[in-house]
Amino acid sequence: QVQLVESGGGSVQSGGSLRLSCEASGYTASSACMGWFRQAPGKEREGVAGLNSQRKTRYADSVRGRFTISQDNAKNTLYLQMNSLKPEDTAMYYCAWSSVCYDPPSLSQNRYKNWGQGTQVTVSS
């Protein structure tokens, strides 16, 4: 059973940075496809960044150039480095896992099977 635990959220001012972590267990990291999603109050969950087993990445237009997704296979941990944060980045952030990989990586939540519990990111102006 795949288990995902996010951490690293918090409150920052506009322009600040945070690094989210997603510690995973129950699968082989090198063969997994992972993604980061977020959901703001009153809004639908949206894909932020994806990473497939070929180490290809994909980003939502709203975060491209500011966010970086990466994975440490030795630690079975997925990261999301978030720079130049904006108030509109405020949301609950979730990591997700899929045994089926797409090229480019998918940002559709329907293609991910397992989810973490989320970590809150709040950006103040």
N, C-alpha and C positions, 0 to 999 in steps of 0.2 A: 504494500500500500504506500503510495507516494504521499509524503507529508511535507508541507511548506510552511515556514515560519518567517515572517517579515519582521524587520526591526530598522531603526535608524530615523524614523519620522520625528517630527518636532515642529517648533515654531521658529521662524526666521523672518527677518525683514526683507523687503524687496531688494533684489540684487545679491542676496546671500546664496549659500550652497548647502546642500545636504547630500549624503550618500545613503541610499537605502540598501539593505542586505536581505537576502532571502535564502535561508539555510534549508537545504533540501535533503531528504532521505528516501530510501526505497526504490531508487532507480540508478542507472548508470549515467553519470553526468555527461559523458562524451557523446551519448546517443540521444540526449534529450533536446527538446525544443521548448524554449521558455519565453515568457513575455511579462511585461509590466502593464498593468491597467490602472485606471483611476476613476473614481466616482465622486463627483461633487454633489452636495445636497440639492435635490430636485432635478438632477440631471441623470442621463443614462451613463452606464459604465462605458468608458472609451479606451481603446488601445493606445498605449503610449510608446512602447518600444518592444521589438521582438528579436530573438536570437535563435538561429537554427543550428543543427548539428554540424553544418559546414562553417560555422562561425560567421555567417552572414547576418547583417543587422538591418533593421528597418525602423523608421521613426515616424510618428505622427508629425504633420507639418507644424503643429503648434509648439513642438519641443525640439525639432531638428536644429542642431548646432548648439543647443544648450544642455541636452541630456545625453548620456552615454551609457549603453547597456554593455555589461561584460560578465564573464563567468570565470570562476576559479575552480577548475575541475578537481584539483587536489582537495579542496575544502568543500566541494559540492555546494558552492554558494554562488548565487546570482546577485549582481549589483546593479544599481541605477545611480550614477553620479548625476546630480542635478545642479547646474550652475545658473547664474543670472535668473534666479527664481522671481516669479511675478505673482501678484495676488491671485490671478486666474489659475495658477497652478495648485491652489488650495483644494485638497480632496483627500479621500481615503485611497491609498495606493495598495494594490494587490499584485502579488506575483502569481503566475499560472504556469502549468506544465502540460505538455502534450506529447504523446508517444508518436504522433504523426507529424512529420515535418513538412514545411512548405518552403518553396523558394520563389519569391522572397518570403521571409517569415510573415506569418499571419498576425494581423492586429484585430482579428474578429474573435470576440470572447466565445463564440459558439464552437470554435476549433480547439479550445483548451478544456482539459478534463478535470484537472485538480487545481485547487485554489488555496491560497493562504488566508489568514484571518484579517489581514490588512494592517496598515500602519498609517496614522494620520499625519498629513503635512499641511501646515498652516503658514501662509505667507502674508505678512502685514505690509501695508504701504507706508 
